[in-house]
Amino acid sequence: MNIIILTYSKKLLSGIAAWSVFIVVSMLAGCSSHDNSSSGGDTSEKADLVVYGKIFTSEGNQIVEAFAVNDGKYVYVGDKAGAEAYVENGKTEIVDYTGKGLVMPSCGNGHAHYASGYAIQSIGTIIDMADDVDKLMEEILPAAVKKARETGAKAIIGQGWNVMKYPKDWPYRQKLDAICSDIPIYIADDEGHKGLVNTITLVNAGIMRADGTVLNTEIRGGEIMLDADGKPTGYVKEQAGTYIRSFMDNEYLFSVDIAKANIPTIQEQLLSEGYTMYLDGYSSYFFNENLYKAAQQMDQAGDLHFVLGTAWELDSWMDVDKTLAKACDTKKYESAHIRTNWLKLFMDGTVESGTGFVEPLYQDGHQGTPIWTEEEFTDITRKANEKGLTMHVHVTGNKGVTRVVNAFINGGKDEMRNTLVHVCTISEPDYQRIVDHNIYVVAGLLWHHADDPLQEQLLRELPEGMKDKNYPMKSFFDHGINISSHTDYPALSGAPDDPFSIMEIALTGDYYAEVGKPWWTEECITREQALTALTINVARQMFLENERGSIKTGKYADFLLVNKDVLTCSVTEIHEARPDATYFEGKKVYHFVSLQE
């Protein structure tokens, strides 16, 4: 498939990176899977493709002049003279990118939610983070309800409100009921950790009766906010939200047909931004296997041009052994470009919203929301690793990190690469323990910034020592920890989704030098480190380093032609970089066309 995107600029829309003009001009078939044998660089073998230019290999900080590709894999990497031996006149395609920018491995996104995000966009409501609660109630939701009634929808789902700006003690349930009382509504915040619901949604979940009788207000690892009379306000947090969502009509919200329609759109975004590896951070978001089914069908048809990793989620209210069995059962969906060996869990919430598990305490005296005891988490880790499942754990607070690391050490297998996801704060002794037990970290390098109002709010609310020190980066590199990059799309926190904007933030602690004062610059990293986190380290996280993630003889030829040399251009221009072309297994699967062409 050759995807051509016609565009001229990027912008932010509702906290989600969007293209101002995003038109698929043509889509041509043609890309197949290959076996994993290595050609060994035999010069008697001619190449399908030879590329010249400044090439960053992600093998250390190595720069080379050329490489040759045959049957989807690199057969030579080195100087230009050596590559010329692989050229067969009239048969070998030659791409000379010398002086045009940088050639580099394609990137990976180690944790994101494109599948659920696009599903919500396709049938639900996206709320701009700048929209206030009055606009939500007076304009956005009434329009969504009107659409739902016209289409016969069985549920209304949405995402995007700003948890830092919406009041926590508002009567959301009653306000939503006044708009719609007969169709279940669930509106997640921009991070996906909080939700706003109407009464029928709570009734269906067994939280209350329609007459107002309260039946259950305790969901482990979560919170159902109550009013002065002890009744739910319609504001739910963390695992209470996932529990309540599980009672919605999730087959309607995310059918196989919806998944099959969305995956090509996800692929377009990934390839246009330069990603060919992606680990979906909550593949059972709608409590079914439809993402797995759709992806497998697409790959069997030869239409999947990135490697998809999937993670089945285990929430606090689920039966552990039954959920582990479901996670293992997803191995039946594995194919050439689908890996299913991750188990996703939450240890806590988010530090910024006060649900991250921290020490010392928040300034109001609370400690956050730990979801599992250490003993429980150790047991789950042991069972998961024994079944071949890698732990993929959302944890942000330093106390939560310590608890998870303890469980990985005492219950896990080092070779399973059990992973910490996000990590807002960390206690110094845990760095070395992470190294010693081969624990991986996937981090939001793009979150290493905050606008001035948010920084002021964090200074008022966060514990001592954490007020202006969140989301380490350099420290992971300094300790030799495998740190890979993620975007957590669509939970972008006002940041972009593409790797080169992320790279600029990681280098400067700021977003295009526009947002606010740089954030914790002591933890900023180098250009080479940023590219490493975006390429080979994601491949290692996904157990792909022997076949992808760097430009090396024997690996699949997944690479980018980047229009700027991001190793030498002005640091404030890095965000302007984009792929002129994205290649997957030696085939061009994306090509940028400007309006001038």
C-alpha positions as CSV (number, residue, x, y, z in Angstrom):
1,M,0.0,0.0,0.0
2,N,1.3,3.4,-0.9
3,I,-0.4,6.1,1.1
4,I,0.0,9.7,-0.1
5,I,-1.0,12.4,2.2
6,L,-1.7,16.0,0.9
7,T,-1.0,18.5,3.7
8,Y,0.7,21.7,4.5
9,S,0.7,22.2,8.3
10,K,0.0,20.7,11.7
11,K,-2.2,22.0,14.5
12,L,-3.7,20.8,17.7
13,L,-7.4,20.0,17.8
14,S,-9.2,19.0,21.1
15,G,-5.8,17.9,22.6
16,I,-5.3,15.6,19.6
17,A,-2.7,16.1,16.9
18,A,-4.5,16.7,13.6
19,W,-3.6,17.6,10.1
20,S,-5.2,20.8,8.8
21,V,-5.5,19.2,5.4
22,F,-5.5,15.4,5.6
23,I,-6.6,13.9,2.2
24,V,-5.7,10.4,1.1
25,V,-4.9,11.0,-2.6
26,S,-4.2,7.4,-3.5
27,M,-3.9,3.9,-2.0
28,L,-2.2,1.3,-4.0
29,A,-1.8,-2.4,-2.9
30,G,1.6,-4.1,-2.6
31,C,3.4,-5.2,0.5
32,S,4.0,-8.7,1.8
33,S,5.5,-10.4,4.8
34,H,8.9,-12.2,4.6
35,D,10.7,-14.8,6.6
36,N,13.2,-13.9,9.3
37,S,16.4,-15.3,7.6
38,S,19.5,-13.1,7.2
39,S,21.2,-12.7,3.9
40,G,24.5,-12.1,5.6
41,G,25.6,-9.3,3.3
42,D,26.7,-11.5,0.3
43,T,27.8,-9.1,-2.5
44,S,26.8,-11.8,-5.1
45,E,23.2,-10.9,-4.1
46,K,21.9,-7.8,-5.9
47,A,19.5,-5.4,-4.2
48,D,16.0,-4.2,-4.9
49,L,16.8,-0.9,-3.3
50,V,19.9,1.1,-2.5
51,V,19.8,4.3,-0.4
52,Y,22.5,7.0,-0.1
53,G,22.6,9.9,2.4
54,K,23.4,10.7,6.0
55,I,22.1,7.7,7.8
56,F,21.6,7.4,11.5
57,T,21.5,3.6,12.2
58,S,20.4,3.6,15.9
59,E,23.3,1.1,16.4
60,G,24.9,3.3,19.1
61,N,25.5,6.7,17.5
62,Q,26.7,5.2,14.2
63,I,26.4,7.3,11.0
64,V,26.9,5.6,7.6
65,E,26.6,6.6,4.0
66,A,24.5,3.9,2.4
67,F,22.6,0.7,2.7
68,A,21.2,-1.9,0.3
69,V,17.9,-3.8,0.7
70,N,16.8,-7.1,-0.9
71,D,13.5,-8.9,-0.3
72,G,12.6,-6.5,2.5
73,K,15.8,-6.7,4.5
74,Y,19.1,-4.9,4.8
75,V,21.8,-6.9,3.0
76,Y,24.5,-4.2,3.4
77,V,25.1,-1.2,5.7
78,G,28.2,0.9,5.3
79,D,29.9,3.3,2.9
80,K,28.7,4.3,-0.5
81,A,31.3,2.4,-2.4
82,G,30.3,-0.8,-0.8
83,A,26.6,-0.3,-1.5
84,E,27.3,0.2,-5.2
85,A,28.3,-3.4,-5.6
86,Y,24.7,-4.4,-4.9
87,V,23.3,-2.3,-7.8
88,E,22.0,-4.1,-10.8
89,N,21.4,-1.8,-13.7
90,G,17.8,-1.5,-14.7
91,K,16.5,-3.5,-11.7
92,T,17.8,-1.8,-8.5
93,E,15.9,1.3,-7.4
94,I,18.4,4.0,-6.2
95,V,17.3,6.7,-3.7
96,D,19.9,9.4,-3.3
97,Y,18.9,11.4,-0.2
98,T,22.3,13.1,0.2
99,G,22.0,16.7,1.5
100,K,18.2,16.5,1.8
101,G,17.8,15.6,5.5
102,L,18.4,12.4,7.6
103,V,17.8,8.8,6.8
104,M,17.0,6.9,10.0
105,P,15.0,3.8,11.3
106,S,11.3,4.3,11.5
107,C,10.0,5.1,15.0
108,G,7.9,3.2,17.5
109,N,5.1,4.3,19.9
110,G,5.5,2.2,23.0
111,H,2.1,3.0,24.5
112,A,-0.9,4.7,23.0
113,H,-4.7,4.3,22.5
114,Y,-5.3,4.9,18.8
115,A,-7.9,2.1,18.7
116,S,-10.2,3.4,21.4
117,G,-9.4,7.0,20.6
118,Y,-10.5,6.6,17.0
119,A,-13.5,4.6,18.0
120,I,-14.7,7.4,20.2
121,Q,-14.1,9.9,17.4
122,S,-16.0,7.8,14.8
123,I,-19.2,7.3,16.9
124,G,-18.8,9.6,19.9
125,T,-18.1,13.1,21.1
126,I,-14.7,14.7,21.3
127,I,-14.5,17.6,23.8
128,D,-11.8,20.3,23.5
129,M,-9.8,20.6,26.7
130,A,-10.5,24.3,26.6
131,D,-14.3,23.8,26.6
132,D,-15.8,24.7,29.9
133,V,-18.5,22.6,31.7
134,D,-21.3,25.0,30.6
135,K,-20.4,24.5,26.9
136,L,-20.4,20.7,27.5
137,M,-23.8,20.8,29.0
138,E,-25.4,23.5,26.7
139,E,-23.9,22.7,23.3
140,I,-21.7,19.6,23.0
141,L,-23.9,17.0,24.7
142,P,-27.2,18.1,23.4
143,A,-25.8,17.8,19.9
144,A,-24.5,14.3,20.7
145,V,-27.9,13.3,22.1
146,K,-29.6,14.6,19.0
147,K,-27.3,12.5,16.8
148,A,-27.8,9.4,19.0
149,R,-31.5,9.6,18.7
150,E,-31.3,10.1,14.9
151,T,-29.1,7.0,14.5
152,G,-30.8,4.8,17.2
153,A,-27.6,4.7,19.3
154,K,-27.6,2.4,22.3
155,A,-24.9,4.4,24.2
156,I,-23.2,7.8,24.1
157,I,-19.4,7.9,24.7
158,G,-17.0,10.8,24.6
159,Q,-13.7,12.0,25.7
160,G,-11.6,15.2,26.2
161,W,-12.6,17.4,29.1
162,N,-9.8,18.8,31.3
163,V,-9.7,17.3,34.7
164,M,-7.7,20.3,36.0
165,K,-10.4,22.7,35.1
166,Y,-13.7,21.0,35.7
167,P,-15.2,21.3,39.2
168,K,-15.1,18.0,41.2
169,D,-18.3,18.7,43.3
170,W,-20.8,19.6,40.5
171,P,-24.1,17.6,40.1
172,Y,-23.1,16.1,36.8
173,R,-25.5,13.2,37.0
174,Q,-28.6,15.4,37.4
175,K,-27.3,17.8,34.7
176,L,-26.8,14.9,32.3
177,D,-30.2,13.4,33.1
178,A,-31.8,16.7,32.1
179,I,-30.2,16.4,28.7
180,C,-30.8,12.6,28.3
181,S,-32.1,10.2,30.9
182,D,-32.8,7.1,28.7
183,I,-29.5,6.5,26.9
184,P,-26.4,5.6,28.9
185,I,-23.7,8.3,28.8
186,Y,-20.0,8.1,29.7
187,I,-17.7,11.0,29.0
188,A,-14.1,10.4,29.9
189,D,-11.6,13.2,30.6
190,D,-8.6,13.9,28.3
191,E,-6.5,11.3,30.2
192,G,-9.2,8.7,30.3
193,H,-9.0,8.3,34.1
194,K,-12.1,10.1,35.1
195,G,-15.7,10.0,33.8
196,L,-19.0,11.8,33.8
197,V,-22.1,9.6,33.8
198,N,-25.9,9.9,33.9
199,T,-28.2,8.0,36.2
200,I,-29.1,5.2,33.8
201,T,-25.4,4.4,33.4
202,L,-25.1,4.0,37.2
203,V,-28.3,1.9,37.3
204,N,-27.1,-0.5,34.7
205,A,-23.8,-0.9,36.6
206,G,-25.7,-1.7,39.9
207,I,-24.5,1.4,41.6
208,M,-28.0,2.8,42.3
209,R,-31.6,2.2,41.5
210,A,-33.7,4.5,39.3
211,D,-35.6,5.7,42.4
212,G,-32.3,7.0,43.8
213,T,-31.6,4.2,46.2
214,V,-27.8,3.8,46.5
215,L,-26.6,0.1,46.2
216,N,-22.9,0.3,45.9
217,T,-20.3,3.1,46.3
218,E,-17.2,1.1,46.8
219,I,-15.2,0.0,43.7
220,R,-11.7,-1.0,44.6
221,G,-9.0,1.3,43.2
222,G,-11.6,3.9,42.2
223,E,-14.0,6.5,43.6
224,I,-17.6,7.3,43.0
225,M,-18.0,10.9,44.1
226,L,-20.9,11.5,46.4
227,D,-23.0,14.6,47.3
228,A,-23.9,15.8,50.8
229,D,-26.8,13.2,50.8
230,G,-24.5,10.3,50.0
231,K,-25.8,9.9,46.4
232,P,-23.5,9.7,43.4
233,T,-22.8,13.0,41.7
234,G,-22.0,11.3,38.3
235,Y,-18.2,12.0,38.7
236,V,-16.2,8.7,38.8
237,K,-12.5,8.1,39.1
238,E,-10.0,5.5,38.0
239,Q,-11.2,1.8,38.4
240,A,-14.7,2.9,39.2
241,G,-14.9,4.3,35.7
242,T,-13.7,1.1,34.0
243,Y,-16.2,-1.0,36.0
244,I,-19.1,1.2,35.1
245,R,-18.1,1.3,31.4
246,S,-18.1,-2.5,31.3
247,F,-21.9,-2.5,31.7
248,M,-22.4,-0.3,28.5
249,D,-23.3,-1.8,25.2
250,N,-19.6,-2.2,24.2
251,E,-20.3,-4.4,21.2
252,Y,-22.3,-1.5,19.7
253,L,-19.5,1.0,20.7
254,F,-16.7,-1.1,19.2
255,S,-17.8,-3.8,16.8
256,V,-15.5,-5.7,14.4
257,D,-16.8,-3.5,11.6
258,I,-15.9,-0.3,13.5
259,A,-12.4,-1.7,14.3
260,K,-11.8,-2.7,10.7
261,A,-12.9,0.8,9.5
262,N,-10.6,2.5,12.0
263,I,-7.4,0.5,11.7
264,P,-6.6,1.9,8.2
265,T,-7.1,5.4,9.5
266,I,-4.8,4.6,12.5
267,Q,-2.3,3.3,10.0
268,E,-2.4,6.4,8.0
269,Q,-1.6,8.5,11.0
270,L,1.2,6.3,12.2
271,L,2.9,6.1,8.8
272,S,2.5,9.8,8.1
273,E,4.2,10.6,11.4
274,G,7.0,8.0,11.0
275,Y,5.8,5.1,13.2
276,T,5.9,1.5,12.2
277,M,5.8,-0.1,15.7
278,Y,2.9,0.5,18.1
279,L,1.9,-1.1,21.4
280,D,-1.8,-0.5,22.1
281,G,-2.0,0.2,25.8
282,Y,-5.5,-1.0,26.4
283,S,-6.6,-3.4,23.7
284,S,-9.6,-4.6,25.6
285,Y,-10.9,-1.1,26.3
286,F,-14.4,-2.1,25.1
287,F,-14.2,-5.5,26.9
288,N,-14.2,-7.5,23.7
289,E,-11.7,-9.0,21.2
290,N,-12.8,-7.0,18.2
291,L,-9.5,-5.1,17.8
292,Y,-7.6,-8.4,17.7
293,K,-10.0,-9.9,15.1
294,A,-9.9,-6.9,12.9
295,A,-6.1,-6.5,13.0
296,Q,-5.6,-10.2,12.2
297,Q,-8.0,-10.0,9.2
298,M,-6.2,-7.0,7.9
299,D,-2.7,-8.6,8.3
300,Q,-3.9,-11.8,6.6
301,A,-5.0,-9.7,3.7
302,G,-1.5,-8.2,3.4
303,D,-2.7,-4.7,4.4
304,L,-1.1,-4.2,7.8
305,H,2.1,-2.1,7.4
306,F,3.2,-1.7,11.0
307,V,3.8,-4.0,13.9
308,L,0.9,-4.0,16.4
309,G,1.5,-5.0,20.0
310,T,-1.6,-5.6,22.1
311,A,-2.2,-5.6,25.9
312,W,-5.2,-7.2,27.6
313,E,-6.2,-5.3,30.7
314,L,-6.7,-6.6,34.2
315,D,-8.7,-4.2,36.4
316,S,-9.1,-4.3,40.1
317,W,-12.7,-5.7,40.0
318,M,-12.0,-8.5,37.6
319,D,-11.3,-12.2,38.4
320,V,-7.5,-12.5,38.1
321,D,-7.3,-16.1,36.9
322,K,-10.1,-15.7,34.4
323,T,-8.6,-12.5,33.0
324,L,-5.2,-14.1,32.7
325,A,-6.8,-16.9,30.7
326,K,-8.5,-14.4,28.4
327,A,-5.1,-12.6,27.9
328,C,-3.4,-15.9,27.0
329,D,-6.2,-16.8,24.6
330,T,-5.5,-13.7,22.5
331,K,-2.3,-15.5,21.3
332,K,-4.6,-17.1,18.7
333,Y,-4.7,-13.7,16.9
334,E,-0.9,-13.5,16.5
335,S,0.3,-13.2,12.9
336,A,3.3,-11.8,11.0
337,H,2.8,-8.2,12.4
338,I,0.7,-8.8,15.5
339,R,2.2,-9.6,19.0
340,T,-0.2,-10.2,21.9
341,N,2.1,-11.0,24.9
342,W,1.3,-8.1,27.3
343,L,-0.9,-7.7,30.3
344,K,-1.9,-4.2,31.2
345,L,-2.6,-3.1,34.8
346,F,-3.0,0.1,36.8
347,M,-1.1,0.5,40.1
348,D,-2.3,4.1,40.6
349,G,-3.8,7.1,38.8
350,T,-2.1,10.3,37.9
351,V,0.1,12.5,40.1
352,E,-1.3,15.8,38.6
353,S,-4.9,14.9,39.5
354,G,-4.0,13.6,43.0
355,T,-4.5,9.9,42.4
356,G,-0.9,9.0,41.9
357,F,0.5,7.0,44.9
358,V,3.2,9.2,46.3
359,E,5.5,9.8,49.3
360,P,5.6,12.4,50.9
361,L,1.9,13.2,51.0
362,Y,0.1,15.7,48.8
363,Q,-0.2,19.1,50.5
364,D,-3.8,18.4,51.6
365,G,-2.6,15.2,53.4
366,H,-3.7,12.4,51.2
367,Q,-1.4,9.9,49.5
368,G,-3.2,8.9,46.3
369,T,-5.0,5.8,45.1
370,P,-3.0,2.5,45.1
371,I,-5.0,-0.2,43.4
372,W,-3.2,-3.4,44.5
373,T,-1.4,-4.5,47.6
374,E,2.2,-5.5,47.0
375,E,1.4,-9.2,47.8
376,E,-1.4,-9.3,45.2
377,F,0.7,-7.6,42.6
378,T,3.6,-10.0,43.2
379,D,1.3,-13.0,42.8
380,I,-0.2,-11.5,39.5
381,T,3.3,-10.9,38.2
382,R,4.3,-14.5,39.0
383,K,1.3,-15.9,37.3
384,A,1.5,-13.6,34.2
385,N,5.2,-14.2,33.6
386,E,4.8,-18.0,34.0
387,K,2.2,-17.8,31.2
388,G,4.4,-15.8,28.9
389,L,2.8,-12.5,29.5
390,T,4.8,-9.4,30.1
391,M,3.5,-6.9,32.7
392,H,2.7,-3.5,31.2
393,V,1.9,-1.4,34.3
394,H,0.6,2.2,34.5
395,V,2.3,3.8,37.5
396,T,3.1,7.4,38.1
397,G,3.8,8.1,41.8
398,N,7.1,7.1,43.4
399,K,5.4,5.0,46.1
400,G,3.6,3.1,43.4
401,V,6.8,2.6,41.4
402,T,8.5,1.1,44.5
403,R,5.6,-1.3,45.0
404,V,5.6,-2.4,41.4
405,V,9.4,-2.9,41.3
406,N,9.2,-5.0,44.5
407,A,6.6,-7.2,42.8
408,F,8.6,-7.5,39.6
409,I,11.7,-8.5,41.6
410,N,9.9,-10.9,44.0
411,G,7.5,-12.5,41.6
412,G,8.7,-11.9,38.0
413,K,11.2,-13.2,35.6
414,D,13.9,-10.7,34.5
415,E,13.8,-12.0,30.9
416,M,10.2,-10.9,30.5
417,R,11.1,-7.2,30.4
418,N,8.3,-6.2,32.7
419,T,7.5,-2.6,32.1
420,L,6.7,0.6,34.0
421,V,4.5,3.0,32.0
422,H,4.6,6.8,32.4
423,V,6.6,7.2,35.7
424,C,6.0,10.7,36.8
425,T,8.2,10.5,40.0
426,I,10.7,7.9,41.2
427,S,12.8,7.4,44.3
428,E,16.5,7.3,43.8
429,P,17.2,3.7,45.0
430,D,14.7,2.3,42.5
431,Y,16.8,3.3,39.5
432,Q,19.5,0.6,40.3
433,R,16.9,-2.0,41.2
434,I,15.3,-1.4,37.8
435,V,18.6,-1.9,36.1
436,D,19.5,-5.0,38.1
437,H,16.2,-6.8,37.2
438,N,15.9,-5.8,33.5
439,I,12.8,-3.7,34.1
440,Y,11.9,-1.5,31.2
441,V,10.4,2.0,31.2
442,V,8.1,3.5,28.5
443,A,7.8,7.3,29.1
444,G,5.9,10.2,27.8
445,L,8.8,12.4,26.7
446,L,6.2,14.8,25.2
447,W,4.9,15.4,28.7
448,H,8.1,17.1,29.8
449,H,6.5,20.5,29.6
450,A,3.7,22.4,31.2
451,D,2.1,25.8,30.5
452,D,2.5,28.5,33.1
453,P,-1.0,28.2,34.7
454,L,-0.5,24.4,35.1
455,Q,2.9,24.9,36.6
456,E,1.5,27.3,39.1
457,Q,-1.3,24.9,40.1
458,L,1.2,22.0,40.5
459,L,3.3,24.2,42.8
460,R,0.3,24.6,45.0
461,E,-0.8,21.0,45.1
462,L,2.0,18.5,44.6
463,P,4.2,17.1,47.4
464,E,7.5,18.6,48.4
465,G,10.3,17.6,46.0
466,M,7.8,16.9,43.1
467,K,6.4,20.4,42.4
468,D,8.7,21.1,39.4
469,K,10.3,17.7,39.0
470,N,8.1,15.3,37.1
471,Y,8.8,12.7,34.3
472,P,12.5,12.0,34.4
473,M,14.3,11.2,31.2
474,K,18.1,11.7,31.5
475,S,18.3,9.7,34.7
476,F,17.0,6.6,33.0
477,F,19.7,6.9,30.4
478,D,22.4,7.6,33.0
479,H,21.5,4.4,34.8
480,G,21.4,2.3,31.6
481,I,17.7,1.6,31.7
482,N,15.9,0.9,28.5
483,I,13.6,3.9,28.2
484,S,11.3,4.0,25.2
485,S,9.0,6.8,24.0
486,H,5.2,6.8,24.0
487,T,2.5,9.4,23.3
488,D,-0.5,7.9,25.1
489,Y,-2.6,9.2,22.3
490,P,-5.2,10.7,22.6
491,A,-4.1,11.7,26.1
492,L,-1.6,14.2,24.8
493,S,-1.9,16.8,27.5
494,G,-1.7,19.6,24.8
495,A,1.4,18.1,23.1
496,P,1.7,16.8,19.6
497,D,1.8,13.1,18.6
498,D,4.6,13.1,16.0
499,P,8.2,11.9,17.0
500,F,10.1,15.0,16.0
501,S,8.0,17.4,18.1
502,I,8.4,14.9,20.9
503,M,12.2,15.0,20.3
504,E,12.3,18.8,20.5
505,I,10.4,18.7,23.9
506,A,12.8,16.1,25.2
507,L,15.7,18.3,24.3
508,T,14.4,21.6,25.6
509,G,11.7,20.9,28.2
510,D,9.4,23.1,26.2
511,Y,6.9,22.9,23.4
512,Y,8.0,24.8,20.3
513,A,9.4,27.5,22.8
514,E,5.8,28.7,23.1
515,V,4.2,27.2,26.1
516,G,5.9,28.3,29.3
517,K,9.2,28.2,31.1
518,P,11.2,25.0,30.3
519,W,10.3,22.1,32.6
520,W,13.0,20.4,34.7
521,T,15.8,21.0,32.2
522,E,18.2,18.9,34.2
523,E,16.4,15.9,32.8
524,C,16.5,16.9,29.2
525,I,18.3,14.5,26.9
526,T,20.5,14.6,23.8
527,R,19.4,14.2,20.2
528,E,20.9,10.8,19.9
529,Q,19.2,9.7,23.1
530,A,15.9,10.9,21.9
531,L,16.2,9.0,18.6
532,T,17.3,5.9,20.5
533,A,14.2,6.1,22.7
534,L,12.0,6.5,19.6
535,T,13.6,3.6,17.6
536,I,15.7,0.7,18.9
537,N,14.5,1.1,22.5
538,V,10.8,0.6,21.4
539,A,11.9,-2.4,19.4
540,R,13.5,-3.8,22.6
541,Q,10.4,-3.1,24.6
542,M,8.4,-5.0,22.0
543,F,10.9,-7.9,21.7
544,L,11.6,-6.9,18.1
545,E,15.3,-5.7,18.4
546,N,16.6,-8.7,16.4
547,E,14.5,-7.8,13.4
548,R,13.6,-4.1,13.6
549,G,14.4,-0.8,15.3
550,S,17.8,-0.1,13.7
551,I,19.5,-0.2,10.3
552,K,21.5,-3.3,10.4
553,T,22.3,-6.2,8.1
554,G,19.7,-8.9,8.4
555,K,16.9,-6.7,9.9
556,Y,13.8,-5.6,8.1
557,A,14.2,-2.4,6.2
558,D,11.9,-0.1,8.2
559,F,13.2,3.4,7.7
560,L,12.3,7.1,7.2
561,L,13.5,9.8,4.8
562,V,13.3,12.8,7.1
563,N,13.2,16.3,5.5
564,K,15.5,17.8,8.1
565,D,18.7,16.6,9.6
566,V,17.4,16.6,13.2
567,L,20.9,15.8,14.4
568,T,22.3,19.2,13.4
569,C,19.4,21.6,12.6
570,S,18.5,24.3,15.1
571,V,16.9,22.7,18.2
572,T,13.8,24.9,17.8
573,E,13.3,23.7,14.3
574,I,13.2,20.0,15.1
575,H,9.4,20.0,15.4
576,E,9.2,21.1,11.7
577,A,10.7,17.8,10.6
578,R,8.5,15.2,9.0
579,P,8.9,12.0,6.9
580,D,9.2,12.6,3.2
581,A,8.7,8.9,3.0
582,T,8.1,5.9,5.3
583,Y,9.3,2.5,4.3
584,F,8.2,-0.8,5.9
585,E,10.0,-4.0,5.0
586,G,11.6,-2.3,2.1
587,K,8.4,-0.9,0.5
588,K,7.4,2.7,0.5
589,V,4.1,2.8,2.4
590,Y,3.8,6.6,2.8
591,H,4.9,9.5,0.7
592,F,4.5,13.2,1.5
593,V,3.3,15.5,-1.3
594,S,3.2,19.2,-0.7
595,L,0.7,21.6,-2.2
596,Q,3.4,22.9,-4.5
597,E,4.0,19.5,-6.2
